[in-house]
Amino acid sequence: MRIHRSRAAVFATAVGFVLALTGCGGGGSGGTDGALKGPTAGTGTPAASGTPAASGTASATPAAAGPSGTGDPAGAAGPTSTGPDGKGKGTGGAAATTEDAYAYTHPCSARNLTVKVTSPQGFPATVRVVTVTNNGSTTCGLDFHPAVGFSAKGSALGIQATPPEGLGGAPAHPVRPGATTYAAVDLNPSGGGGPVADEINILADPSHMPNADGVSLPLATTGTVAKPRVGLYHFTARDSFDTL
């Protein structure tokens, strides 16, 4: 059983995140996947764009989508060029910037990230998967999980997804250049009653990013939200789902 470092304080700072994000995508227009455009330049929020996909993908990014381009989080590859201890093989210079350890002191910048949400096949109907792709040239670090809230018709529901308890381990979750990481979100784990959400609000790294870096994206399919949970970042959607 893996022991995790406490992030209660971090998650508490993200409680106001949903309210700050209300209307974050308010001026957008939807395609076949319902993707929204983000706030105008100068707000610090990446613009949202969407690429229609069979999986119902919506994204927000200043750059292209993840390396797989399929919208299927379960099939994405993990980090490459790792040694037996899971760390990069680079020993210095430019190579050192792609090692996992580099991420521990270099948080990801929102402008280098592509954030998407999918409704993947092979998972419960209540599950959505947040994907974050590093478009930068160096490895960067994320918090162990994103801050996730929900909205309906542009109004925040005041409900935040709860992360696993007792977090611990490395100082950050490393994402290498071109790599994609995944965080599963279960809107309604117990099947209880609750409001219906049509939008998910995501702050990829609540420890280091301001609320302005959050994005609001349409859920691939609307769903009832009751005691939602968010899993830890992992390099496959299935691994993240297993942490819920």
Secondary structure, DSSP 8 states (H G I E B T S, - for coil): ---B---HHHHHHTTTHHHHHTTTTTT----TT-------TTSS---EE----TT--EEE-SS---SS-SS-GGG-----SB-TTSSBS--SGGGGGGSHHHHTTSB--GGGEEEEEE--TTS-TTEEEEEEEE-SSS-EEE-SS-EEEEEETTEEEEEE-B--SSB-SSSSEEE-TT-EEEEEEES-TT-----EEEEEEEES-TTT--GGG-EEEEEEEEEE-SS-EE---BSSHHHHHTT-
